[in-house]
Amino acid sequence: ARGSMVTPDMIGLTFAVHNGRKFIPVYVTEHMVGHKLGEFSPTRTFHSHAGGDKKSKMGKR
């Protein structure tokens, strides 16, 4: 489950964590201990912010 705490005995195992759409394989390493499994399965896709042209900004100054 996404809310499960990662413990030291889970190191080296792979879990299938659901992100709301599909299951994401999460391989547990030692730096993940103490966190929740859901932190390593992103639920949202980031679409970059609409950036303007750098050339047009230079002309406005």
C-alpha positions as CSV (number, residue, x, y, z in Angstrom):
1,A,0.0,0.0,0.0
2,R,1.1,3.6,-0.6
3,G,0.9,4.4,3.1
4,S,3.2,1.5,4.2
5,M,6.4,2.7,6.0
6,V,9.7,1.4,4.5
7,T,11.6,-0.7,7.1
8,P,15.2,-1.9,7.0
9,D,14.1,-5.5,6.2
10,M,12.5,-4.3,2.9
11,I,15.9,-3.3,1.4
12,G,16.5,-5.0,-1.9
13,L,12.9,-5.9,-2.5
14,T,10.7,-4.6,-5.3
15,F,7.1,-3.5,-4.6
16,A,4.3,-2.7,-7.1
17,V,2.9,0.6,-5.9
18,H,-0.3,1.9,-7.5
19,N,-0.3,5.6,-8.6
20,G,-4.0,5.8,-9.4
21,R,-3.7,4.6,-12.9
22,K,-1.2,1.7,-13.0
23,F,1.3,-0.1,-10.8
24,I,4.8,1.3,-10.7
25,P,7.7,-1.0,-9.6
26,V,9.6,0.5,-6.7
27,Y,13.0,-1.0,-5.8
28,V,13.8,-0.2,-2.1
29,T,17.2,1.1,-1.2
30,E,18.7,2.0,2.2
31,H,18.0,5.8,1.7
32,M,14.3,5.1,1.5
33,V,14.0,3.7,5.0
34,G,11.6,5.7,7.2
35,H,9.6,7.1,4.2
36,K,6.3,5.8,2.8
37,L,6.1,3.7,-0.4
38,G,3.8,6.2,-2.0
39,E,6.5,8.9,-2.0
40,F,8.3,7.0,-4.7
41,S,5.4,6.5,-7.1
42,P,4.4,9.9,-8.5
43,T,0.7,10.4,-9.1
44,R,0.8,13.5,-11.2
45,T,2.6,14.3,-14.5
46,F,4.4,17.6,-14.6
47,H,3.8,19.7,-17.7
48,S,6.2,22.5,-17.8
49,H,4.9,26.0,-17.3
50,A,4.3,28.0,-20.4
51,G,7.5,30.1,-20.7
52,G,7.7,33.2,-22.9
53,D,10.4,34.0,-25.4
54,K,13.6,35.3,-23.9
55,K,14.1,37.6,-26.9
56,S,10.7,39.3,-26.3
57,K,11.5,39.9,-22.6
58,M,14.8,41.6,-23.5
59,G,13.0,44.1,-25.7
60,K,10.6,45.2,-23.0
61,R,13.2,46.4,-20.6
